[in-house]
Amino acid sequence: MRRQLNYVIGQALVNPTFGQSLLANPVEATQGLGLDTRALQALSNIRADSLDQFAGQLSRMLSTLS
């Protein structure tokens, strides 16, 4: 799951259109990427106004999984 979510953040940083879609609706934006259920659930719980906020929330989530 960690690798999948890191990929999503990386794509958001290099593709501004994807990044905006990710902020608006993370689950819809990542359709077709083959993310597992846990990754989709983690994304659906994030509410952020910027990619910095999004990445920060995701990082905190991932740190609790270690």
N, C-alpha and C positions, 0 to 999 in steps of 0.2 A: 504494500500500500504506500509506503513512504516514497518509493521510487516513482510510482504513478503520480503522486501529488507533487513531487519535485518537478516532474515533467510538465505538469499543468502550470505551475508558477513560472517555469522557464519560458513556456510558450506565451504566457501572458505578458512577460517582459519584452519579448522580441516582436510580438504581434499586437499592436495597440487595439485593433478591432476585437481580437479575441479577449484581450484584457478587459475591455469595456463590457463585453458579453458576460464574462466571468463574474464581474461585479454585479451585473443586473440579475443574472440567473445562472448560478454556477452549474447546476445539474443539466440544464438545457445546453449551456455552452460546451459542456464536456461530452455530450452525446456522441457516440461514434468513436470515442477514444478507448473503449474497452476497459473502463475503470470498474473495479470490483465494487460490490455492495457497500463495504466499509468505507471505501474512498468516497463514493457518492454521498453516503450519509454524512461524512465529515464535511464535505463541501456544502451540503445543504444547510448545515448549522452555522455557517459563516455569514455575518452581516457586516459589510465594510463599504466605505465610501471611496477608498483608494486601494491601489495594489499594495502599498506599504502596510495598510491596516489588514488587508486580506492575508498577506504573507505572514504578518505577525500573529494573527489569530491561528493560522494554520500551523505555524511553528510551535505555538503553545500547545495545540492539540497533539501534535506529533511527539512533543517532549513527554507527554503523559503516557504515551504508548510504550516508551522505552522500558 
